[in-house]
Amino acid sequence: MSPETVAAVAEQGHEAAKSAASHGHPEIPNIITLLNSVAGENPLVHFLHHWENQFFMLLIICFLTWVVRRAYRERSIIPTPLQNVIEMFIEAFESLVVGMLGEKEGRRYLPFVGTLFIYIFFMNLWGLIPPMKSPTADIKTTGALAICVFLYVQYSAITRLGILGFLDHLMGSPRDVIGWCLVPLFLPLHIMEELIKPVSLSCRLFGNILGEDILLGVALLLGIGMLSFMHSPIGIPLHAPFMFLAMLTSTIQALVFSLLSTVYISMILPHEEGHH
């Protein structure tokens, strides 16, 4: 590519970042945003720009599917490096979930919780790969994930406790006169608690990943502004040190989301089977 072309593409990136800042929060422009600023009224690019979060989510699913299929095909008694990494993760995460739910219940719910962690972890980190985007920086994505957890927990509660057992759980398991007198208080509180759980899950993840994007976007714009008087096609990478902080925060938030989901599952298990 010629220097003029590089400068033109960089200028489009600068304009896309400034446009994002003017319409909402500053962010590092992704490939679809850049294409949309260059292509203008192209129908395909406009469609992708409208559904860009779903596009990156599908891209992550395809990537994870490819990794898992490759690891499955290349499995052997003497494990490959990829097989080693996957087995180490499964063993570590299994011990974590089993420690919270017990041996039997931990193995039962490990596939759901483990898949949830891996998917959120890669969605969080995806925006740190130029020129990608973190889908979890959108409240609709985190809201959908939280609704999936909510529905799974309610389904597990009904299948494990039964309708009457789940209703008894919501009423606070009254066993005496005082317990039944407190049902009008406990029942609405427990219903509100169940409805608040997905809201807190989605807002916590969304807020932290959005905060990372804003921090990186502000640092990027500041770096661009510091060399604007030179009309340079690039800026000072002031956002680079914050990438390591974003990696740490992304990992922690994926772990918090999955562990809270495990806690919500443990709360609806029969008392004789689950840990208190």
Secondary structure, DSSP 8 states (H G I E B T S, - for coil): --HHHHHHHHHHHHHHHHHHHHHSS-----HHHHHHHHH-S-HHHHHHHHTHHHHHHHHHHHHHHHHHHHHHHT--SS--HHHHHHHHHHHHHHHHHHHHH-HHHHHHHHHHHHHHHHHHHHHHHHTTSTT---GGGSHHHHHHHHHHHHHHHHHHHHHHHHHHHHHHHHTT---SHHHHHTHHHHHHHHHHHHHHHHHHHHHHHHHHHHHHHHHHHHHHHHHHHHTGGGT-SS---TTHHHHHHHHHHHHHHHHHHHHHHHHHHHHHS-TTTS--
